[in-house]
Amino acid sequence: MLSAGMPRMMGMIYGMELLQTPGQITMTSEWQDASRRVWLNRSQHPPADELDPTYAGDSIGHWQGDTLVVDTVGVREDVPLNFGAYRTARICTSTRFLAKKSRAFSRTR
């Protein structure tokens, strides 16, 4: 079975652990050991010809107040966005996480 990939892995019913270190936030799902790394110490994605597509893609993030804004590119083309809808190689998704209180996040749309 394929990994849920991005962005579907963020809405799965399985538990998810967030681990923040100085340069990144790692999101690990209980489902199929899916992981997503959000790089906080980069402002740009690698050039498209250097990017190796993965299920989670290449994610970079920055804080806007209490909101973590994450842009993701480089997700494999065979990972569905939603049931039956597939992506192209050039898609970029943006996800926002709101820190409601210390150490607690919620996804905003």
C-alpha positions in Angstrom: 0.0 0.0 0.0 1.3 3.5 -0.9 2.0 6.0 1.8 -0.8 8.6 2.2 1.8 11.2 1.3 1.2 15.0 1.4 -1.2 16.5 2.2 -3.4 13.5 3.1 -1.0 12.3 5.8 -1.8 15.4 7.8 -5.5 14.5 8.0 -5.3 10.8 8.9 -7.0 9.6 12.0 -3.8 8.0 13.4 -1.6 9.7 16.0 1.1 12.0 15.0 4.2 13.1 16.9 5.8 16.5 16.4 9.5 16.9 17.3 11.0 20.4 17.1 14.7 21.0 17.0 16.5 24.3 16.2 16.5 23.8 12.4 13.5 21.6 11.7 10.2 20.1 12.8 9.7 16.4 12.2 6.2 15.0 12.0 5.9 11.3 12.4 2.6 9.4 11.8 1.7 6.1 13.4 0.4 5.0 10.0 3.1 3.2 8.0 5.8 5.2 9.8 5.2 8.2 7.5 7.5 11.1 8.3 7.6 14.7 7.1 10.5 17.1 7.8 9.8 20.8 7.8 13.1 22.7 7.5 13.1 26.0 9.4 16.6 27.0 8.5 16.1 27.3 4.7 14.2 29.9 2.8 14.1 28.2 -0.6 13.5 24.7 -1.9 16.3 23.0 -3.9 16.2 23.6 -7.7 13.7 21.3 -9.4 16.4 19.4 -11.3 18.1 18.6 -7.9 14.8 17.5 -6.1 14.2 13.8 -5.7 10.4 13.5 -5.3 9.2 11.6 -2.2 5.8 10.8 -0.5 6.2 13.8 1.9 8.1 16.1 -0.5 10.4 18.9 0.5 8.9 21.2 3.1 10.2 24.6 4.3 8.5 26.6 7.1 8.6 29.9 8.8 6.7 31.5 11.7 4.1 34.3 11.1 3.3 35.2 14.7 1.7 32.1 16.3 1.3 30.4 12.9 3.7 28.0 11.3 3.5 28.4 7.5 4.8 25.4 5.5 5.3 25.2 1.8 5.8 21.8 0.2 7.1 20.8 -3.3 8.5 17.6 -4.7 5.8 15.2 -3.8 5.7 12.1 -6.0 3.2 12.3 -8.8 1.6 8.9 -8.0 0.5 10.2 -4.5 -3.2 11.2 -4.7 -4.3 14.6 -3.4 -7.6 13.1 -2.6 -9.3 9.9 -3.6 -8.7 9.6 -7.3 -7.2 13.1 -7.9 -3.5 13.1 -8.8 -1.0 15.9 -8.9 1.6 17.2 -11.4 5.3 17.5 -10.7 5.0 21.3 -10.3 2.4 21.4 -7.5 3.2 23.4 -4.4 1.0 23.1 -1.3 0.8 25.4 1.7 -0.2 24.3 5.2 -0.7 26.5 8.2 -0.4 25.3 11.8 -1.7 27.5 14.6 0.0 27.3 18.0 -3.0 27.5 20.3 -0.9 27.4 23.4 2.5 26.3 24.4 3.5 23.1 22.6 0.1 22.6 21.0 -0.7 23.0 17.3 -3.8 22.9 15.2 -4.0 22.9 11.4 -5.7 25.9 9.8 -7.2 26.0 6.3 
